[in-house]
C-alpha cells in the first residue's frame, strides 16, 4: 500500500469515510504512513472551522489533546487529520451539550431582537435604532454602536454578510448596505440604500421620503435569498414580481415577471435556495384556475438570469402550503401529502413517495417525515432511499416539524416558533439514523458563527438577555 502512487491512493480514498480512513491507518505502520496524507483528510474538514480551532484556545472542558508524543517512533500525524480530530471534538461538545454560557444584557426593552455574527468573535445585537457590537472571544465585552439604522424596525430585521467587509440589513422594504475597513471601526459607512420595488439606489434623505409613503401592506413576509453579492426577494406590494439586485454595486439586475401563461398568476408563494453553493433557486407561483388552487414550480438561474426548462404544476381543491428543498441538482417538492424528487437539470421525476408531511436537506440527504415522524431519506450522492431510524426514539416526542439545516449533519425541528430540538443524522456511517441531542437549547432564528464554535440565542419576547454559548 505504501508503494502506491499518491494519485492512486487519492482515488481509493475518495470512496472512504473518515472512519474507514482511520481503520486503514491502524492496520500497520506502512498503512498508517500511506493514509497519513493531508490530501486524504482535508476533504473531510470544514476549512473555516479548521483554521479557527488551530489558533483558538478552548474554554470548554475537557479540552482537545493533540495525539502527538515527543518520544514516539511513528511519523507525526498530518495537519489535516489533526484538524479533523479537533472538529470531531467540537462536534462531540455539541452532541453532549458541553458548553460555556454567558449572558449579554440589553437594558433597553425593544420589540425586534436581532442578533448576527459578523465574524467568529464579534456579534451585532439590536438596541432600538442602533446595532451594538460585542466582542465574544471570551466573556462578552461591549465595543460600540457602529451602525445607526435609518428606521426603527416594526418587524423582524434580516442581516447577512456579503463579504468580509460588507453587510446588508433588510428593514421592511428597505435594504441598507454597510461597509467597513475593520470590524472595530467606530462607524460603518452606509454605502447603498435601495428599496425592493425600486429601480435604483437612493440617498438616505430620499429613503425617508419613500418609507413615508409605504403602506402597511408593503412588507416582506420571509427572509430573502442572498448568494454572494446577489440579493433576491419579492414583496406583497407587487405579488408576482421577483427583484434581483447586485448588493456590492447597489444596482438592480433584473425584475422577473411571472412566467405563468395559463390563467392569472395571483402571487409568488416562496423562493428557496440550496444549502450547498448554487446559483439556482426555486420559485413557486400560485394562481387560481378553474376553481382550483394551482401551484407552479420553476427553477431560476441567477447565473444566466433566466428560468431553466424545469416546470411542474400541482392542482389542489383547497389552498395549502407547498414545501420545496433544493440540494445539488435535486429538487424535493412536498404537496398533497406526497414528496416528489426530481433531477431538475434533466426534468426527470426520480421518486414519488406518498403520505409525506415535511422535508429538509441535511448535508447530502433529503430527509422527510410521515405523519410528523421521521420516515426516510434520499441520498443525493448514492441516489438511494433508505428508512430512517431514531436512535433514542423512546425519549423523543413523536410530533416534529422539520426546520432547517444548521451545519454539518446537525439540523433542528420545532413544535412552534419558540421551542426547537436539535438533531444529528449520520453519526453511524453504516446506517441511516437520526439522534435527538436533548442537551441543546435552541431557538429558531438564533445565529451560529462561521466556525460553528459559538451560538447566540435570542431572548424570549419578555426578556432582554441574549445568551452566547461557547462550544470550544
N, C-alpha and C positions, 0 to 999 in steps of 0.2 A: 504493500500500500504506500509506503513512504517513498517508493521509487516512481510512482505515477507522476506525470506532469501536472502542475498546478491547474492547468486549464481543464484536464480530465477530472481532477478531484472536484473542481468547482461545479462541473456538470453533474457529478454524482450527488454533491451536497445540496444542489438546488431542490432536490426532492426529499430532503431530510428535515425533520423538525429539530428544534434545539435539544429536545430530549434525546433524539436519536444521535445527534452530533456528540452529545455528552457521553452517550453509551459507547459510541465508537472510540472516543478518546480514552475510555477505560479498558480497552481490550489489551493493549500492550504499550510499551514505550514508543515503539515505532508508529503505531496508530495514533498515539497521543500527539506526537510531533506532526504527523500528517494532517490531523484535524485541528491543530492549534494554529490556524491561519486567520488573520484578520478578515480576509475576503470571504471566508465561510460564515463568520459570526456577525459581520456588520449588517447584512440584510435583515437580521432578526432584532435589530436595535432601533430605537427612536433617536435620531440624531440630536434633537433638541434636549431630550432627557439625558442622553449620554454626556453631552458637553457640560450641562448644568451640574450633574452629580459628580463629575470629576473634580470640580472646583469648589463645591459647597459642602461644608461640614454638616453632618446630620444632627438634628435636635431630638430625634425620636429614638428611644431605646427599645430593643438592642440595636446599636449602630452596625453598619456594614463592616465586615472584616475582610480585607483582601487576602486571598488564599496564596500568599507568597511567603516563602521561608528562606532566610539567608543561607542556611546550610543545606538546602535542597540540591540534589544532583540532577534534577529534572530541569529542562529548559523553562524559562519564565512563561507564565500564561500570557497569551497575546492580549493586546489592549482591548479589542472589541469583545473578546469573551468576558473579560472583567467588566466591561460596560454592560454586557448582558446580565451578568450576575448582580450588578448594582440595581439594574432596572427590575430584575426579579425580586430583589429585596424590597424595593419601593412598592411593587405591586402586592407583595405579601403584607406590607403595612396597611394598604387599602383593604385587603381581604380580611384582615384580623382586627381592623379598627384601631390600629396603633397610630396615635397622632398626638400632637400638642395643640390645644385650642387657646386662642387669645381673643378677647372681646375688643371691639372698636366702638366706642360710644360716641354717638352723634347727638348733641344736645338738642338741636332744632327738631321739632316734630314736623315731618314732611310726609306728603302722600306717596310720591314716587320714590321707591327705594332702589336706586340704580347702583350697580357695582360692576367693575370691569378691570381685569388685569391689563396693564399697558406694558408690562414686562414680567419676567418671572418673579421679580422682587418689589414691584410697585403696583398699587391698585388705586383706581379712582372710585370715590364714593360721592353720592349726591347729597347736597345740603342746600335745599331751596333752589336758587338760581345759579349756584356755583357748584363746581366739581372739585372735591378735595383730594389731594394726592397724599398717599400714605406709603411709607417705607415699611415693608413687611419681611425684610431679611431676617430679623429677629422679632422681638416684641414690637408691635406696630408703633411707628413714630410719625406724627403729623408733619408734613413737609410744607404744604401751602395750598393755594387755590389757583392753579394755572389756567383754568377755564371758567369764564363767566358766560353762561349761556344767554342767547338772545331772548329766550322766553322762559316763563315758568311752566313746567310740564304739568298738564292736567291728566295726561295718560302716561303709560309706561314709556320710557325712552328706550331707544336702541342704540348701542355703540359698538364699533368694531375698528380694529387697527387695519389700515390699508397697507402700510409698510412700517419699518422700524421708526419712522419719523412723521407719521401722519395717521390721523384717525378721524372717523366721522361720527356724528351724533344725529339721530333722527328724532325730531320733536314734531309730532303731528305730521303735517305735510312738508315741513322744512328740513333740509339736510344741511348741516353745518360741518365744514371740513377744517380741522385744526392741524397745524404742523409745528414742529419744534426741532431744534438742533440737539437738545439734550432733554431727557425726561425731567431733569431738575431745573429747567428754565423757569424763571419766576412767572412768566406769562407765555402761553402758547398762542401763536398767531392764527387768527381766523382767516383762512386763505380763500375759501369759497363758500357761498351760500346759494342754494338753489331750492326751488320747490318742485315737488314731484310732477305736478301737471304743467310746469313751466317749460319754456323753450331754451332758456339760457340762465346763467348765473346772475344774481342781483347783489347790490350793495346791502350792507346791514340796514341802512335807513330805508331802502326800498323794501326790505324784508318785513319791517314793521308795518308798512302800508299794506303789503299783500296779506299778512297774517290778520290784519284788522278786518278784512272783508271776507275771510273764510267763514264758512258756516259750520254749524255743529256736525253736519254730515260729512264734512271734509276731513277725513282722517284715514289712517291705515289701521287694519284690524289684525295684522300679524307681522312678524318680523320680516324684513326684506331679505333679498339674497345679495350677498357681497362676495364676489370672487375676484381676488386680486384687486385691481383698480376699477372693477365694474360693479355698478350698483343697479339692481333690478327690483322694481316693485310696481304695484298698482294701487289705486286709491278708490274710495267709494264715491268720488266726485264723477269720474268717468269710468263706469263699471267694466267696460270691455277693452280698456287700453292698458298696455304694458309699457313702462317707461324704462329706458336703459341709458345710464349716464357713465361717463368717464370721470371718476371722482378726482383723480390727480389733476386733471385739466379743468374740472368744473364745466365740462362740455356734454351736452346731450347728444348721444349717438343715434338713437332711434326711438320713435314712438310706434309701437307694434299694435296694429289694429286687429280686431277679432277675425279669425280665418273662416269661421263658420259661414257657409252659404245656404244651407238648408234650414230656413227658419230664422227668426230673430234671436240673436245672442243676447242673453239677459245680463250676464256678468262673468268675470273671472272668479272662479271658486278658490283656487290656490295655485301657488307656484312652489316647486320643490327642487332642491339641488342634491347632489350626491355628497356623501360623507367623504368620499375619496376625491382627489383632484380631478375635476372635469369641467369643461365649458358648456356642457349640455344640461339643460334644466327641463323639468316637466311643467307644462302649462295646462290647467284644466278649466274649460269653459262650461257654463251651464246655460241652457236655453229651454224654452217652453215650446213644444211642438206636438200637435195632435193630442192635446190634453194630457201630455206626459212630460215628466222631467227627463231631460236628455243631457248627458254629460259627454263632452268631447275632450279626449286626452291627446295632447301633442307633445313632441319633443322640440325644443327651440335651441339652436346652436348659437352661443354667444361668440364663437369664433367666426362664424360666417354671417351672423346677424340675420338669420333666416330659419324657418322651420325645416326640420328634417322630414323625409317622406312618411314617417310613422304617424298613424292616426287611428284611434279606436273610439267607438261610440257605445254608450251604455244607456238603456232606457229603464226608467222606473216609474211606477204609478204614484209614488209619494216621494217628495224631496228628502233625501238622506245624505249623510256625508259620504264622500268618496276618499279613500286613502291611497296615496302613492308613495313609493320608495324607489330610489334610484341608486344603483351600485354597478360600477364598471359599465358594461354595455347592456345591463339587465334592468328591466322595469317591472315592479310589482304593483298591481292595481287591486285594491280591496273594495269590492262593491257587491251589493246584493248577497252578502254572506258568502262570497267566493273570492279566492285570490287567483288572479291571472298573472303569470310570469312570462314576460316577452324578452326576446333579444330585439331591442328596439332598432338596432343598426340594420338588421335584416327584416324587421317587422314580423318575425316568426313567433307564434304562440308556442311556448315550450311546455307549460303545465297549467292545468285548471284544477284547483283544489277547492272542494265545497266546504261549507259551514265555517268559513274563516271570518273572524271578527276584527283582527288587527294585525299589523306587521311593523317591523322595524329592521333597519340594517345595522349590523354589528360586524366590523372588520370585513371578512369575506362571506358573511352569512346574511341571508334574508330570513329573519326569524318571524314566525307567525303563530297566532293563537286561535283556539277553537273554544267558543263559549267562555272567553276570558280566562282560558287556561293555556299554558304553553303546549304546543302541539308538534310542529315540525320545523325544519329549517332547510333552506335551499343554499347549497354551497356554490358560490359564483366561480370557484376555481375548478371543482370537480364536476359541477352541474348535477350533483346528486341531491335528492331529497331524503332526509332521514328523520326518524322520530326523535323528539327531544324529551329527555328525562330531567326532572327536577331532583337534584341530589338530596335536598333537605325538604322534601315535599310534605312531610308530616308536620312541619313547623310553619309552613307558609300558607297564608290565606289564598283561597282559590281564585278570587277575583283580582284581575290586574288589567290596567290599561297600558299598553306598550308605549313608552315615552320616546326617548331619544338616546342615541349613542353618546357616551361621554368621552372615552378614549380607550385605545387598545381593545380588549374584549369586554369592557365594562359598559353597562347601559342602565337606564332606570325605567321603572314602571310607576304609575301613580293611580290612586283611587280618587283623587280630587286635585285641585290646583295647589294644595299646600303640602300634603304628605306624599313622599315618594320612597320607593325601595330601590336599592342599587343591587344589580346582579352581575354575574360574570358568566360568559359562555366559553366553552372550550378549555377549561382548566385541565381536563383529561383529554389528551390528544387522540385517544383510541375510541372515544365515544362522544356523541352529541349530548352534552349535559349543560344545564344552567344551575347556578348556585346563588341563593339569596345571601347577600352579605349583610347580615342582620345588625352588625355593629355600626354601620354607616348611617348617619343622619343627613339626608339630602333634601333640598327644596328646589323644585324646577326654577329655572332662570338664575340660579346661582352661577358662579363662574369658576373655572379651573384654569390655572396658568398653563403656559405652553409646555413646560417640562413635566406637567402632571404631578407636581410636588406640593401644591397648595390649593386650597379650596376656600373661596369667600362665600359665605352663606348669608343670603338676605334675611333680615328680620321679619317676623310676622307683622301684620298690619298695626298692632297695638304696641309694638316695641321699636326702639331706635338703635339697638345694638346689633352691629354686624359681627359675625364670627369668622375669624381667619383660622383655618385648620391646616396644620403643617403635617405632611406625611413623610418628611425627610429631615 
